[in-house]
């Protein structure tokens, strides 16, 4: 959920991503531009709680300097620049001791509606393009759920359905797979076989498991349809799904 050199809106927040070669003075000017854009959005009555700005600071003296400055030094320099302006702040950053701790933080981010997290090597130097020293983290876990029905569609899916509802046999996990996560071909296939597939088992991929206050069941975060399981006649229990989640956090 990032666009290089541009704004990306996500409900009540906006993110400005800019990976460029610049001096600290130019970085300050860029952050001022970000703040001006934020103030413009406020004047237009856009409801944004946060504007996040990320700037990769190097030097314009020569390319060699840029390629030898480690991430920690560039990050510290950015922090010192932002400290001079109380209206701009650094994206939340946490130093972790191992991969499991990083995955736990990633899970927390995803529970709050974010896509995932980036694990970075603090000793890495800047690279223009994809770097093996920065890894995108997302939990991906599969479980088996039973199809219980379909919700009504709206908008462009008005003539189809809105989501496939599901739950496990013990009623401890419930949720729905939105039609927006499906291809048109898959949507059409399910639409033509609504009554036929109700009661069947399907594999659902998800990122985490949560339980809202007041609910008597758990919910899967970002559930996505994988496949129908004609070879299965029972669903996964809550205990099994929790174990699958814990295993994913240990092994990813």
C-alpha positions, 0 to 999 in steps of 0.5 A: 500500500505504497506509491513512490513519490506520491500520496496514498490514502487509507481510511483516516490516514495518508502516507507520503513515500519518497526515496530520493538522493538529497541533502539534509537541507533539501529534506527539510524543504521536502518535509515542509511540502508534505506539511503544506499538503497536509494543511491543504487537506485540512482546509478541504475538510478531508478527515485525515488523522495522520500524514506519514512521511518517509525520506531516504536521506543521502548526499548529492556530493557523489554516488559513492557517499550515498552507497556507503551511508548505512540506514541507521545513520540516515534514519538518525539524520531524518529524526534530527530534521523532524525534531525541529518541526512538531507537525511532522513525525517519523513513522512508528519504528521498532527495533526487534531482537528476532524474527518472531518479535517482528512477526508479532508487531506485524500481526498487531499492525494488520489487526489495525487494518494495515497491510503489514510491516517492513523489516530493515537491516540497520546496517544496510546502505541505500539502493535505488530499487528493490533491496534484499536488506528490506523484507516485507512481512505478512502472515499467511495462514490457511484453514478449513471453514464451512460455507454458510451462505451469501450476502447481498451484493451492492454497486457493481456486484448488485446482481451477484453477491457481496461476500461468502459467509463461513464458520467452523463447525463448533461456531467459534470462528465466523466471517466472510470472504468479500467478492472484491478479493475474487476474480470475475471468473470465480465470482461468476462460478460461485454465483451460478452455484450458490445453493450447491456450495452451501455446506461445503468446506473451503480453504481460507487464507488469512493473516491473523485471528482476533476476537472483538469485545462482546463477540462470542466468536473469533474472526479471521483477518483479511480472509481470502478464498483459496479452494473448495475442499471436496476431500474434507468433511469437517472444519478446523477447530479454534484450537487448531487455527490458533496453533496454525497461527503460532506456527506461522509466526515461528516459521515465517 
